[in-house]
């Protein structure tokens, strides 16, 4: 497997266009800050049920604003539930069967 791009950070990130093969996989992960929910004290000291979210839009760089797929991690980013279940679902993998567009 060849890594084409790596991203990290918060908020909204975009990249320059790059071309991918006809079959490719998007491997992604997230390290959410515990922000409440399931009886935890949040970063602000409250007992709110706020759970962080992650949404990835894969776009066709040759067609402005053309979304190929919107990806949300299955089960969300609730680390407390991961700890309760004993299963850390990361990394997630999304498979694509398109590409080679020039």
N, C-alpha and C positions, 0 to 999 in steps of 0.2 A: 504494500500500500504506500502511496506517495502523499505527503501532506502538501496541499496547494496553498492553504492560508490558515492562520491561527489568529484568533481575536480574543481579547479579554478586556474587561472594564465594566463600567456601569452605564446606564442610560442607553441612548441610541447610538449605534455604530454602523457605519457604512464603509464600503471598500470600493476600490476601482474595479472595473470589469476584469474578469479572467475567464478563460475558456476551460471547460471540463470535458472529460471523455463521455461517451454515450451511456456508460454505467458508472455511477459514482455514489459514494456514501458520505453523508454528513454526520460526523460524530460530534456530539456536544455534551457539555456538562455545565453545572452551575453550583456554586458554593453560597447558598442563601444565608443571610444573617437571620437568626431566630428573631421573629418580630411578633411573638404572641401565639395565640391559638393553642389548643390542647393543654391549657393550664400553665403555660410558660409565661414568665414575665418578659415583656417586650423590651426593645432597646430604649424606649421612652419611659419605661417603668410601669406601663399600664398592663392590664390583662385583656387587651383587645384581641380579636380573632383575625388579625391581618396576616395574610400569608403572601410572601413575595411571588411575583409571576415572571415568566420568561416567555417571550414570543419571538420567533424568528421568521422573517419573510425572505424567501428565496425568489429573486426577481430575474427576469430576462433582461440583461444589460443592453441588448440591441433594440428592445421595444420599450420606450419610456413607460414607467408605472405598471408594467405587466408582471403581476405576481404569479409565479409558478406554483408555489405552495406556501401556506402559513403553518408553522410548526410550533406546537406547544407540548412540553414534556408530559407524557402520560402520567396521570396521578398528581401532577403539580409539583411544587417545591416545598412541601411541608416536611422539614427535617424531623420534626417530632414523630410524625407517623412512620417515617423511615426507621427511626430508632425503636419504636414500639414493635414494628413488624420484624425487625432484625434484618431487613433487606434494603440495601442502598442501590437504587435503580440506575445509577450513573456508571458509565456514560450511556446516553441514549444514542440510537443509530437510526437515521432516516435514509432509505434507499431511493435513488432516482434512476430511471431508465430513459434518460434523454440527455442530449448534449451534442457535441460536435457541430455546433452552429457557428458559422463564421460570416 
